[in-house]
């Protein structure tokens, strides 16, 4: 579980939507993260780490 969360966080830093997808699938959070990543890379990262950490 901890190792998988670490892998998701690494993906969240490299490609935020992928980290969110691995956590929640094709839900609303995934599409919101794509929008945030397109608006700015940093908001996408912050959102992805938040989704994975909660």
PyMOL commands that place a pseudoatom at each C-alpha (Angstrom):
pseudoatom trace, name=CA, resn=UNK, resi=1, chain=A, elem=C, hetatm=0, pos=[0.000, 0.000, 0.000]
pseudoatom trace, name=CA, resn=UNK, resi=2, chain=A, elem=C, hetatm=0, pos=[2.721, 2.483, 0.973]
pseudoatom trace, name=CA, resn=UNK, resi=3, chain=A, elem=C, hetatm=0, pos=[4.877, 1.505, -2.007]
pseudoatom trace, name=CA, resn=UNK, resi=4, chain=A, elem=C, hetatm=0, pos=[1.928, 1.891, -4.379]
pseudoatom trace, name=CA, resn=UNK, resi=5, chain=A, elem=C, hetatm=0, pos=[1.163, 5.357, -2.947]
pseudoatom trace, name=CA, resn=UNK, resi=6, chain=A, elem=C, hetatm=0, pos=[4.798, 6.322, -3.480]
pseudoatom trace, name=CA, resn=UNK, resi=7, chain=A, elem=C, hetatm=0, pos=[4.630, 5.150, -7.096]
pseudoatom trace, name=CA, resn=UNK, resi=8, chain=A, elem=C, hetatm=0, pos=[1.407, 7.137, -7.608]
pseudoatom trace, name=CA, resn=UNK, resi=9, chain=A, elem=C, hetatm=0, pos=[3.022, 10.280, -6.174]
pseudoatom trace, name=CA, resn=UNK, resi=10, chain=A, elem=C, hetatm=0, pos=[6.003, 9.879, -8.518]
pseudoatom trace, name=CA, resn=UNK, resi=11, chain=A, elem=C, hetatm=0, pos=[3.583, 9.556, -11.443]
pseudoatom trace, name=CA, resn=UNK, resi=12, chain=A, elem=C, hetatm=0, pos=[1.676, 12.583, -10.098]
pseudoatom trace, name=CA, resn=UNK, resi=13, chain=A, elem=C, hetatm=0, pos=[4.831, 14.681, -10.280]
pseudoatom trace, name=CA, resn=UNK, resi=14, chain=A, elem=C, hetatm=0, pos=[5.822, 13.470, -13.750]
pseudoatom trace, name=CA, resn=UNK, resi=15, chain=A, elem=C, hetatm=0, pos=[2.337, 13.334, -15.292]
pseudoatom trace, name=CA, resn=UNK, resi=16, chain=A, elem=C, hetatm=0, pos=[-0.394, 14.465, -12.864]
pseudoatom trace, name=CA, resn=UNK, resi=17, chain=A, elem=C, hetatm=0, pos=[-3.437, 12.958, -14.653]
pseudoatom trace, name=CA, resn=UNK, resi=18, chain=A, elem=C, hetatm=0, pos=[-1.805, 9.517, -14.646]
pseudoatom trace, name=CA, resn=UNK, resi=19, chain=A, elem=C, hetatm=0, pos=[-1.344, 9.619, -10.871]
pseudoatom trace, name=CA, resn=UNK, resi=20, chain=A, elem=C, hetatm=0, pos=[-4.998, 10.576, -10.395]
pseudoatom trace, name=CA, resn=UNK, resi=21, chain=A, elem=C, hetatm=0, pos=[-6.150, 7.916, -12.860]
pseudoatom trace, name=CA, resn=UNK, resi=22, chain=A, elem=C, hetatm=0, pos=[-4.262, 5.217, -10.948]
pseudoatom trace, name=CA, resn=UNK, resi=23, chain=A, elem=C, hetatm=0, pos=[-6.003, 6.346, -7.753]
pseudoatom trace, name=CA, resn=UNK, resi=24, chain=A, elem=C, hetatm=0, pos=[-9.606, 6.990, -8.857]
pseudoatom trace, name=CA, resn=UNK, resi=25, chain=A, elem=C, hetatm=0, pos=[-9.971, 5.943, -12.494]
pseudoatom trace, name=CA, resn=UNK, resi=26, chain=A, elem=C, hetatm=0, pos=[-11.961, 7.976, -15.021]
pseudoatom trace, name=CA, resn=UNK, resi=27, chain=A, elem=C, hetatm=0, pos=[-13.940, 9.944, -12.439]
pseudoatom trace, name=CA, resn=UNK, resi=28, chain=A, elem=C, hetatm=0, pos=[-14.569, 13.631, -11.999]
pseudoatom trace, name=CA, resn=UNK, resi=29, chain=A, elem=C, hetatm=0, pos=[-11.251, 14.108, -10.202]
pseudoatom trace, name=CA, resn=UNK, resi=30, chain=A, elem=C, hetatm=0, pos=[-9.407, 12.768, -13.258]
pseudoatom trace, name=CA, resn=UNK, resi=31, chain=A, elem=C, hetatm=0, pos=[-11.059, 15.249, -15.634]
pseudoatom trace, name=CA, resn=UNK, resi=32, chain=A, elem=C, hetatm=0, pos=[-10.582, 18.108, -13.174]
pseudoatom trace, name=CA, resn=UNK, resi=33, chain=A, elem=C, hetatm=0, pos=[-6.909, 17.215, -12.971]
pseudoatom trace, name=CA, resn=UNK, resi=34, chain=A, elem=C, hetatm=0, pos=[-6.558, 17.274, -16.753]
pseudoatom trace, name=CA, resn=UNK, resi=35, chain=A, elem=C, hetatm=0, pos=[-8.116, 20.755, -16.772]
pseudoatom trace, name=CA, resn=UNK, resi=36, chain=A, elem=C, hetatm=0, pos=[-5.826, 21.963, -13.969]
pseudoatom trace, name=CA, resn=UNK, resi=37, chain=A, elem=C, hetatm=0, pos=[-2.769, 20.493, -15.688]
pseudoatom trace, name=CA, resn=UNK, resi=38, chain=A, elem=C, hetatm=0, pos=[-3.674, 22.246, -18.943]
pseudoatom trace, name=CA, resn=UNK, resi=39, chain=A, elem=C, hetatm=0, pos=[-4.142, 25.545, -17.082]
pseudoatom trace, name=CA, resn=UNK, resi=40, chain=A, elem=C, hetatm=0, pos=[-0.815, 25.145, -15.300]
pseudoatom trace, name=CA, resn=UNK, resi=41, chain=A, elem=C, hetatm=0, pos=[1.413, 22.220, -14.515]
pseudoatom trace, name=CA, resn=UNK, resi=42, chain=A, elem=C, hetatm=0, pos=[1.815, 23.073, -10.805]
pseudoatom trace, name=CA, resn=UNK, resi=43, chain=A, elem=C, hetatm=0, pos=[-1.945, 23.158, -10.003]
pseudoatom trace, name=CA, resn=UNK, resi=44, chain=A, elem=C, hetatm=0, pos=[-2.229, 19.727, -11.620]
pseudoatom trace, name=CA, resn=UNK, resi=45, chain=A, elem=C, hetatm=0, pos=[0.561, 18.381, -9.422]
pseudoatom trace, name=CA, resn=UNK, resi=46, chain=A, elem=C, hetatm=0, pos=[-0.933, 19.865, -6.252]
pseudoatom trace, name=CA, resn=UNK, resi=47, chain=A, elem=C, hetatm=0, pos=[-4.356, 18.429, -7.033]
pseudoatom trace, name=CA, resn=UNK, resi=48, chain=A, elem=C, hetatm=0, pos=[-2.916, 15.005, -7.905]
pseudoatom trace, name=CA, resn=UNK, resi=49, chain=A, elem=C, hetatm=0, pos=[-0.894, 14.770, -4.692]
pseudoatom trace, name=CA, resn=UNK, resi=50, chain=A, elem=C, hetatm=0, pos=[-3.969, 15.871, -2.711]
pseudoatom trace, name=CA, resn=UNK, resi=51, chain=A, elem=C, hetatm=0, pos=[-6.140, 13.165, -4.320]
pseudoatom trace, name=CA, resn=UNK, resi=52, chain=A, elem=C, hetatm=0, pos=[-3.518, 10.487, -3.677]
pseudoatom trace, name=CA, resn=UNK, resi=53, chain=A, elem=C, hetatm=0, pos=[-2.791, 11.580, -0.087]
pseudoatom trace, name=CA, resn=UNK, resi=54, chain=A, elem=C, hetatm=0, pos=[-6.408, 11.802, 1.112]
for i in range(1, 54): cmd.bond("trace and resi %d" % i, "trace and resi %d" % (i + 1))
show_as sticks, trace
zoom trace
